[in-house]
Amino acid sequence: MNRMPENRRVRMTKSMMKEALLELLEKKPLDKITVKDVCESADVNRSTFYSYYESIEQLLLEIEDDALNQLPMYPDSFEDYSNEKFLSALEEFFDYVRENERLFRILIVQRDSSSFNNRLVNTVMEKYRSPIKADGLVARYAYVYCVSGVIGILKEWLNGNFPISTRDFAQTVLQMSMKATS
């Protein structure tokens, strides 16, 4: 859809609609939110909404895309999980989640959407290449297992309001991943 160019006014309008949807998602499930609700909350006309989005689901998908596209990317390859650079990359990833707590709380905890979680797993697997030495399907399964487990404990970390530091959480994730793949 997105027929109009992304000038500052368009970005602001879309941002207001995204914020409106997030506010509404904090109060009720997606299937109970209408275009009218989003428009009223964002103070925009229905025609404005439909000039950018075909549905509320499309708006949510753009919010999810924004979150996934902004995940920090691990810049180089690494030899193994004990690499300090990899630990720093994990810490940067978890810092990003922590800095965007509200967004990830809505997407991971409140919505508990297997669709978003799968997209998150795939994005993490693309951005953080596997240090597992074995090739093939078994290595992929091991990596999917680790990344999926990380999302599970990430959810708990969010639910607990970050009871341990980002660095400690990254080290915990690293240790668990090393045990799972050794």
C-alpha positions as a Markdown table, in Angstrom:
| # | Residue | x | y | z |
|---|---|---|---|---|
| 1 | Met | 0.0 | 0.0 | 0.0 |
| 2 | Asn | 2.1 | 3.0 | 1.2 |
| 3 | Arg | 1.3 | 5.2 | -1.8 |
| 4 | Met | 2.6 | 8.4 | -0.3 |
| 5 | Pro | 6.3 | 9.3 | 0.1 |
| 6 | Glu | 7.8 | 9.0 | 3.5 |
| 7 | Asn | 8.2 | 12.7 | 4.3 |
| 8 | Arg | 8.3 | 14.0 | 7.9 |
| 9 | Arg | 4.5 | 14.5 | 8.0 |
| 10 | Val | 3.8 | 10.9 | 6.8 |
| 11 | Arg | 6.3 | 9.5 | 9.3 |
| 12 | Met | 4.7 | 11.5 | 12.1 |
| 13 | Thr | 1.2 | 10.4 | 11.2 |
| 14 | Lys | 2.3 | 6.7 | 11.0 |
| 15 | Ser | 4.1 | 7.1 | 14.3 |
| 16 | Met | 0.9 | 8.4 | 15.9 |
| 17 | Met | -1.1 | 5.5 | 14.6 |
| 18 | Lys | 1.6 | 3.0 | 15.8 |
| 19 | Glu | 1.6 | 4.6 | 19.2 |
| 20 | Ala | -2.2 | 4.5 | 19.3 |
| 21 | Leu | -2.2 | 0.8 | 18.5 |
| 22 | Leu | 0.4 | 0.0 | 21.1 |
| 23 | Glu | -1.6 | 1.9 | 23.7 |
| 24 | Leu | -4.7 | -0.1 | 22.7 |
| 25 | Leu | -2.8 | -3.4 | 22.8 |
| 26 | Glu | -1.9 | -2.7 | 26.4 |
| 27 | Lys | -5.6 | -2.7 | 27.2 |
| 28 | Lys | -7.2 | -5.3 | 25.0 |
| 29 | Pro | -6.4 | -8.0 | 22.4 |
| 30 | Leu | -5.8 | -7.3 | 18.8 |
| 31 | Asp | -9.1 | -8.9 | 17.7 |
| 32 | Lys | -11.0 | -6.4 | 19.8 |
| 33 | Ile | -9.4 | -3.3 | 18.4 |
| 34 | Thr | -11.0 | -1.6 | 15.5 |
| 35 | Val | -9.7 | 0.9 | 12.9 |
| 36 | Lys | -12.1 | 3.4 | 14.5 |
| 37 | Asp | -10.3 | 2.8 | 17.9 |
| 38 | Val | -6.9 | 3.5 | 16.4 |
| 39 | Cys | -8.1 | 6.6 | 14.5 |
| 40 | Glu | -9.8 | 8.0 | 17.6 |
| 41 | Ser | -6.7 | 7.4 | 19.7 |
| 42 | Ala | -4.3 | 8.8 | 17.1 |
| 43 | Asp | -6.7 | 11.6 | 16.2 |
| 44 | Val | -6.6 | 10.8 | 12.5 |
| 45 | Asn | -9.4 | 10.2 | 10.0 |
| 46 | Arg | -10.2 | 6.7 | 8.7 |
| 47 | Ser | -9.3 | 7.8 | 5.2 |
| 48 | Thr | -5.8 | 8.7 | 6.6 |
| 49 | Phe | -5.5 | 5.2 | 8.2 |
| 50 | Tyr | -6.5 | 3.5 | 4.9 |
| 51 | Ser | -4.1 | 5.7 | 2.9 |
| 52 | Tyr | -1.3 | 3.8 | 4.7 |
| 53 | Tyr | -2.7 | 0.5 | 5.8 |
| 54 | Glu | -5.2 | -2.0 | 4.6 |
| 55 | Ser | -5.9 | -3.3 | 8.1 |
| 56 | Ile | -4.9 | -3.2 | 11.8 |
| 57 | Glu | -2.9 | -6.3 | 11.2 |
| 58 | Gln | -0.8 | -4.6 | 8.6 |
| 59 | Leu | -0.1 | -1.7 | 11.0 |
| 60 | Leu | 1.0 | -4.2 | 13.7 |
| 61 | Leu | 3.2 | -6.0 | 11.1 |
| 62 | Glu | 4.9 | -2.7 | 10.4 |
| 63 | Ile | 5.5 | -2.1 | 14.2 |
| 64 | Glu | 7.0 | -5.6 | 14.4 |
| 65 | Asp | 9.1 | -5.0 | 11.3 |
| 66 | Asp | 10.4 | -1.8 | 12.8 |
| 67 | Ala | 11.4 | -3.6 | 16.0 |
| 68 | Leu | 13.1 | -6.4 | 14.1 |
| 69 | Asn | 14.9 | -4.2 | 11.7 |
| 70 | Gln | 16.4 | -2.1 | 14.5 |
| 71 | Leu | 17.8 | -5.1 | 16.4 |
| 72 | Pro | 21.6 | -4.6 | 16.7 |
| 73 | Met | 23.5 | -6.7 | 14.2 |
| 74 | Tyr | 26.6 | -8.7 | 15.2 |
| 75 | Pro | 29.3 | -7.2 | 12.9 |
| 76 | Asp | 31.8 | -10.0 | 12.4 |
| 77 | Ser | 32.1 | -13.8 | 12.6 |
| 78 | Phe | 33.2 | -15.4 | 15.8 |
| 79 | Glu | 34.9 | -18.6 | 16.6 |
| 80 | Asp | 32.9 | -19.8 | 19.6 |
| 81 | Tyr | 30.5 | -18.9 | 22.4 |
| 82 | Ser | 33.3 | -18.0 | 24.7 |
| 83 | Asn | 34.3 | -15.1 | 22.5 |
| 84 | Glu | 34.1 | -11.8 | 24.4 |
| 85 | Lys | 32.8 | -10.1 | 21.3 |
| 86 | Phe | 29.9 | -12.5 | 21.1 |
| 87 | Leu | 29.1 | -11.8 | 24.8 |
| 88 | Ser | 29.2 | -8.1 | 24.1 |
| 89 | Ala | 26.9 | -8.6 | 21.1 |
| 90 | Leu | 24.4 | -10.5 | 23.3 |
| 91 | Glu | 24.6 | -7.7 | 25.8 |
| 92 | Glu | 23.9 | -5.1 | 23.1 |
| 93 | Phe | 20.9 | -7.2 | 21.9 |
| 94 | Phe | 19.5 | -7.4 | 25.4 |
| 95 | Asp | 20.1 | -3.7 | 26.0 |
| 96 | Tyr | 18.0 | -3.0 | 23.0 |
| 97 | Val | 15.2 | -5.1 | 24.4 |
| 98 | Arg | 15.5 | -3.4 | 27.7 |
| 99 | Glu | 15.5 | 0.1 | 26.2 |
| 100 | Asn | 12.4 | -0.8 | 24.3 |
| 101 | Glu | 10.8 | -2.6 | 27.2 |
| 102 | Arg | 7.2 | -1.5 | 26.5 |
| 103 | Leu | 7.3 | -2.6 | 22.9 |
| 104 | Phe | 8.8 | -6.0 | 23.6 |
| 105 | Arg | 6.5 | -6.5 | 26.6 |
| 106 | Ile | 3.5 | -5.9 | 24.3 |
| 107 | Leu | 4.9 | -8.1 | 21.5 |
| 108 | Ile | 6.4 | -10.9 | 23.4 |
| 109 | Val | 4.6 | -11.1 | 26.8 |
| 110 | Gln | 1.1 | -9.6 | 26.3 |
| 111 | Arg | 0.4 | -10.8 | 22.8 |
| 112 | Asp | 2.4 | -14.0 | 23.1 |
| 113 | Ser | 2.2 | -14.3 | 19.4 |
| 114 | Ser | 3.9 | -17.4 | 17.9 |
| 115 | Ser | 4.0 | -15.5 | 14.6 |
| 116 | Phe | 6.1 | -12.6 | 16.1 |
| 117 | Asn | 8.2 | -15.1 | 18.1 |
| 118 | Asn | 9.0 | -17.1 | 15.0 |
| 119 | Arg | 10.0 | -13.9 | 13.1 |
| 120 | Leu | 12.2 | -12.9 | 16.1 |
| 121 | Val | 13.9 | -16.3 | 16.1 |
| 122 | Asn | 14.5 | -16.1 | 12.3 |
| 123 | Thr | 15.8 | -12.5 | 12.6 |
| 124 | Val | 18.1 | -13.4 | 15.4 |
| 125 | Met | 19.4 | -16.4 | 13.5 |
| 126 | Glu | 20.1 | -14.2 | 10.5 |
| 127 | Lys | 21.8 | -11.4 | 12.4 |
| 128 | Tyr | 23.7 | -13.6 | 14.8 |
| 129 | Arg | 25.2 | -16.3 | 12.8 |
| 130 | Ser | 25.6 | -19.6 | 14.6 |
| 131 | Pro | 29.0 | -20.4 | 16.2 |
| 132 | Ile | 28.1 | -24.1 | 16.2 |
| 133 | Lys | 30.8 | -25.9 | 14.3 |
| 134 | Ala | 28.8 | -28.8 | 13.0 |
| 135 | Asp | 27.2 | -28.5 | 9.6 |
| 136 | Gly | 23.7 | -29.3 | 8.4 |
| 137 | Leu | 20.3 | -29.9 | 9.8 |
| 138 | Val | 21.4 | -31.0 | 13.3 |
| 139 | Ala | 23.4 | -27.8 | 13.8 |
| 140 | Arg | 20.4 | -25.8 | 12.6 |
| 141 | Tyr | 18.1 | -27.6 | 15.1 |
| 142 | Ala | 20.6 | -26.9 | 17.9 |
| 143 | Tyr | 20.7 | -23.2 | 17.0 |
| 144 | Val | 16.9 | -23.0 | 16.7 |
| 145 | Tyr | 16.7 | -24.7 | 20.1 |
| 146 | Cys | 19.0 | -22.2 | 21.7 |
| 147 | Val | 17.4 | -19.1 | 20.1 |
| 148 | Ser | 13.9 | -20.3 | 21.0 |
| 149 | Gly | 15.0 | -21.0 | 24.6 |
| 150 | Val | 16.5 | -17.5 | 24.7 |
| 151 | Ile | 13.2 | -16.0 | 23.7 |
| 152 | Gly | 11.5 | -18.0 | 26.5 |
| 153 | Ile | 13.9 | -16.8 | 29.2 |
| 154 | Leu | 13.8 | -13.3 | 27.7 |
| 155 | Lys | 10.0 | -13.3 | 28.3 |
| 156 | Glu | 10.7 | -14.3 | 32.0 |
| 157 | Trp | 13.3 | -11.5 | 32.2 |
| 158 | Leu | 10.8 | -9.0 | 31.0 |
| 159 | Asn | 8.1 | -10.4 | 33.3 |
| 160 | Gly | 10.4 | -10.1 | 36.2 |
| 161 | Asn | 11.2 | -6.4 | 35.4 |
| 162 | Phe | 14.8 | -7.3 | 34.6 |
| 163 | Pro | 15.8 | -8.8 | 38.0 |
| 164 | Ile | 19.4 | -9.2 | 36.8 |
| 165 | Ser | 21.7 | -6.9 | 34.9 |
| 166 | Thr | 21.9 | -7.1 | 31.1 |
| 167 | Arg | 25.5 | -8.3 | 31.4 |
| 168 | Asp | 24.5 | -11.1 | 33.8 |
| 169 | Phe | 21.6 | -12.0 | 31.7 |
| 170 | Ala | 23.8 | -12.2 | 28.6 |
| 171 | Gln | 26.3 | -14.4 | 30.5 |
| 172 | Thr | 23.4 | -16.7 | 31.6 |
| 173 | Val | 22.2 | -17.0 | 28.1 |
| 174 | Leu | 25.7 | -17.8 | 26.9 |
| 175 | Gln | 26.3 | -20.5 | 29.5 |
| 176 | Met | 22.9 | -22.2 | 28.8 |
| 177 | Ser | 23.6 | -22.1 | 25.1 |
| 178 | Met | 27.0 | -23.6 | 25.6 |
| 179 | Lys | 25.5 | -26.5 | 27.7 |
| 180 | Ala | 22.8 | -27.1 | 25.1 |
| 181 | Thr | 25.1 | -27.4 | 22.2 |
| 182 | Ser | 28.0 | -29.3 | 23.8 |
